[in-house]
Amino acid sequence: MKKRNIVKKNIEFNDIIKCGKKYYSDIFYFYVTNSAYTYNRYGISVSKKVGNAVVRNKYKRRIKDIIDNIEVPFNAKNVIIISRPKLKFCDYNYIKKNIINMFNMIGDKDEK
């Protein structure tokens, strides 16, 4: 994931969470808003309930890898992905399938 595609500032995170549309699954919350840029931007947050810093960073790397390797069905969006504590019991393939389903759901609702 390129650095320009990452939401890093706390103010941006809070604005997207406050103003964004919320989608959820059993292991993630997704907050989505329109972006001023022509590309998607992502912010990833993993709860402390998942584990220590090493474990949280491992899940962040996995999520970034999944986003890089799938085709996202929308453009010019800000997406904040917040994990739920159940994430620590899920394997890579389940996380990937869940993220793909959420992106497809967001893309379908965006078209309407």
C-alpha positions, 0 to 999 in steps of 0.5 A: 500500500502506497503512503499516499493511500493511508489516512494517518492523521487523528483529525482525519480519522475522527472526521471520517468516523463522525461523518462517514456511513457505517457498515459492519460485519462480525469482525470489522466496522467500516466507515466510508466517506467520499474523498477529495482525491481521485484514489481510495485512502484507507485507515486501519485500526486494530483493537488492543483486545486483539493482542499486544503491539506485535499481534496488532501490527501483524493483523494490520499488515495482513489487512494491507496485503489483502487490500493491495491484492484485491480489486476494489469496486469503487474509487475516490473514497476514504475507508476506515477499517476498525477491527473487533476483538473476534479478529484474533480467532480468524484465519487469513482466508476468512479475513480476506473473504470478509473484506471482499464481501464488505467492499462489494457491499459498499460498492453496490450501495454506492451505485444506487 
